[in-house]
Amino acid sequence: MEIFLLGLLVVSVLTGLITEAIKNLCNEHRWNYYANTLAGAVAVIIALLLGVAYVIWTGAAVSAQIVIAIIALIIMGWLCAMCGYDKVVQAISQFQTYGKGD
């Protein structure tokens, strides 16, 4: 779980930085864009690349568990781009607390 949250933090930070750089480029060239669509697309691409890089770097065998984790990272990265990292991490911690029972 710690590695997943670290990956989500990296995706969130890089999404913000890369989105701002692309927005500046688009503004400079007077290209039209939709900020949320751009941020969501950047988040999906970064999460996918980070997931693939993790598999390659660690030499992990591609299994159903890895594929599900990468898909979850893509979805959570997109949510971070749309809602913010803090809200997504808060939701994850609420799910973990709920799963432990009373």
Residue frames relative to the residue before (quaternion, step in Angstrom):
aa qw qx qy qz dx dy dz
M 1.0000 0.0000 0.0000 0.0000 0.00 0.00 0.00
E 0.6309 0.5398 -0.3444 0.4381 3.60 1.01 -0.75
I 0.6510 0.5065 -0.3192 0.4666 3.58 0.98 -0.82
F 0.6305 0.5319 -0.3304 0.4586 3.58 1.01 -0.79
L 0.6863 0.4735 -0.2880 0.4710 3.59 0.88 -0.92
L 0.6136 0.5222 -0.3479 0.4793 3.59 1.08 -0.65
G 0.6448 0.5113 -0.3134 0.4739 3.58 0.97 -0.83
L 0.6469 0.5144 -0.3142 0.4672 3.58 1.00 -0.80
L 0.6267 0.5211 -0.3301 0.4762 3.59 1.04 -0.74
V 0.6518 0.5062 -0.3135 0.4698 3.60 0.92 -0.89
V 0.6464 0.5106 -0.3190 0.4687 3.59 0.93 -0.87
S 0.6649 0.5183 -0.3035 0.4439 3.58 0.90 -0.91
V 0.6858 0.4779 -0.2867 0.4680 3.58 0.86 -0.96
L 0.6871 0.4744 -0.2916 0.4668 3.59 0.86 -0.93
T 0.6036 0.5554 -0.3578 0.4462 3.58 1.06 -0.68
G 0.6629 0.5082 -0.3027 0.4590 3.56 0.91 -0.89
L 0.6921 0.4825 -0.2824 0.4565 3.56 0.87 -0.95
I 0.7017 0.4629 -0.2774 0.4652 3.58 0.83 -0.97
T 0.6243 0.5343 -0.3433 0.4548 3.59 1.01 -0.74
E 0.6565 0.5034 -0.3148 0.4653 3.58 0.93 -0.84
A 0.6406 0.5176 -0.3249 0.4650 3.59 0.99 -0.80
I 0.6685 0.4842 -0.3026 0.4766 3.60 0.94 -0.84
K 0.6323 0.5257 -0.3334 0.4611 3.60 1.01 -0.76
N 0.6411 0.5114 -0.3274 0.4693 3.59 0.99 -0.78
L 0.6425 0.5179 -0.3121 0.4706 3.56 1.00 -0.82
C 0.6655 0.4977 -0.2990 0.4690 3.58 0.93 -0.88
N 0.6507 0.5060 -0.3153 0.4702 3.58 0.98 -0.80
E 0.6362 0.5430 -0.3201 0.4449 3.56 1.00 -0.82
H 0.7538 0.3551 -0.1913 0.5188 3.57 1.01 -0.83
R 0.4119 -0.7409 0.4299 0.3108 3.57 1.37 0.09
W 0.3205 0.7233 -0.5315 0.3027 3.56 0.98 0.93
N 0.4099 -0.6938 0.5336 0.2567 3.56 -1.03 0.75
Y 0.0794 0.7785 -0.6181 0.0749 3.57 -1.09 0.75
Y 0.3392 -0.6864 0.5988 0.2352 3.52 -1.32 0.35
A 0.4576 -0.7446 0.4159 0.2516 3.54 -0.46 1.27
N 0.6918 0.4728 -0.2988 0.4567 3.63 0.83 -0.88
T 0.6368 0.5161 -0.3286 0.4692 3.57 1.00 -0.77
L 0.6424 0.5220 -0.3109 0.4671 3.55 0.99 -0.86
A 0.6752 0.4897 -0.2962 0.4652 3.60 0.86 -0.94
G 0.6558 0.5134 -0.3132 0.4563 3.58 0.96 -0.80
A 0.6626 0.4991 -0.3037 0.4687 3.57 0.95 -0.87
V 0.6422 0.5153 -0.3192 0.4692 3.58 0.97 -0.84
A 0.6496 0.5233 -0.3158 0.4521 3.60 0.95 -0.86
V 0.6556 0.5094 -0.3152 0.4597 3.58 0.93 -0.88
I 0.6697 0.4992 -0.3002 0.4606 3.59 0.90 -0.92
I 0.6747 0.4903 -0.3024 0.4616 3.59 0.88 -0.92
A 0.6530 0.5117 -0.3210 0.4568 3.61 0.93 -0.86
L 0.6487 0.5091 -0.3184 0.4676 3.58 0.97 -0.81
L 0.6740 0.4893 -0.2934 0.4692 3.57 0.90 -0.92
L 0.6511 0.5094 -0.3170 0.4649 3.59 0.99 -0.79
G 0.6447 0.5188 -0.3199 0.4613 3.59 0.99 -0.79
V 0.6609 0.4871 -0.3000 0.4857 3.57 0.95 -0.87
A 0.6444 0.5213 -0.3206 0.4585 3.58 0.97 -0.85
Y 0.6267 0.5346 -0.3371 0.4558 3.61 1.02 -0.76
V 0.6564 0.5087 -0.3111 0.4621 3.58 0.92 -0.91
I 0.6745 0.4849 -0.2915 0.4742 3.57 0.92 -0.90
W 0.6805 0.5161 -0.2939 0.4291 3.59 0.84 -1.00
T 0.7552 0.3759 -0.2134 0.4929 3.58 0.89 -0.92
G 0.3881 -0.7321 0.4744 0.2971 3.57 1.21 -0.32
A 0.3005 0.7776 -0.4981 0.2387 3.54 1.21 0.50
A 0.4679 -0.6451 0.5232 0.3022 3.52 -1.12 0.70
V 0.4435 -0.6801 0.5119 0.2806 3.55 -0.93 0.87
S 0.0488 0.7912 -0.6012 0.1009 3.52 -0.56 1.25
A 0.6996 -0.4355 0.3413 0.4521 3.55 -1.29 0.06
Q 0.6304 0.5443 -0.3307 0.4438 3.58 1.05 -0.77
I 0.6560 0.4962 -0.3069 0.4788 3.61 0.97 -0.84
V 0.6548 0.5115 -0.3164 0.4577 3.59 0.91 -0.88
I 0.6553 0.4977 -0.3119 0.4749 3.59 0.95 -0.83
A 0.6398 0.5187 -0.3255 0.4644 3.60 1.00 -0.78
I 0.6576 0.4924 -0.3155 0.4749 3.60 0.97 -0.78
I 0.6385 0.5086 -0.3279 0.4756 3.59 0.98 -0.78
A 0.6424 0.5092 -0.3163 0.4774 3.59 1.00 -0.82
L 0.6380 0.5183 -0.3273 0.4660 3.60 1.01 -0.79
I 0.6339 0.5227 -0.3295 0.4651 3.59 0.99 -0.77
I 0.6833 0.4798 -0.2897 0.4679 3.58 0.86 -0.95
M 0.6838 0.4773 -0.2881 0.4707 3.58 0.90 -0.90
G 0.6151 0.5342 -0.3429 0.4677 3.59 1.09 -0.67
W 0.6388 0.5093 -0.3174 0.4814 3.56 1.02 -0.81
L 0.6533 0.5070 -0.3151 0.4657 3.60 0.96 -0.84
C 0.6182 0.5351 -0.3403 0.4644 3.59 1.04 -0.74
A 0.6545 0.5096 -0.3137 0.4620 3.57 0.98 -0.82
M 0.7205 0.4437 -0.2447 0.4735 3.57 1.04 -0.77
C 0.8203 0.2694 -0.0956 0.4954 3.59 0.91 -0.94
G 0.5541 -0.5889 0.4102 0.4218 3.58 1.10 -0.60
Y 0.5924 -0.6153 0.4063 0.3248 3.54 -1.06 0.86
D 0.6537 0.5463 -0.3247 0.4107 3.59 0.87 -0.94
K 0.6790 0.4932 -0.2930 0.4581 3.58 0.90 -0.90
V 0.6547 0.5058 -0.3184 0.4628 3.59 0.99 -0.77
V 0.6600 0.4883 -0.3093 0.4798 3.61 0.93 -0.85
Q 0.6166 0.5323 -0.3451 0.4662 3.60 1.04 -0.71
A 0.6522 0.5033 -0.3149 0.4713 3.61 0.95 -0.81
I 0.6381 0.5197 -0.3288 0.4633 3.61 0.97 -0.82
S 0.6749 0.4852 -0.3057 0.4643 3.60 0.89 -0.87
Q 0.6207 0.5257 -0.3478 0.4662 3.60 1.08 -0.61
F 0.6342 0.5120 -0.3289 0.4769 3.59 1.03 -0.73
Q 0.6438 0.5107 -0.3288 0.4653 3.59 0.98 -0.80
T 0.6627 0.5015 -0.3091 0.4624 3.61 0.91 -0.87
Y 0.6529 0.5130 -0.3088 0.4638 3.57 0.97 -0.86
G 0.6625 0.5290 -0.3000 0.4373 3.59 1.02 -0.81
K 0.6401 0.5391 -0.3268 0.4391 3.62 1.15 -0.52
G 0.4235 -0.7100 0.4683 0.3118 3.62 1.17 -0.40
D 0.5715 -0.6107 0.4337 0.3352 3.52 -1.32 0.08
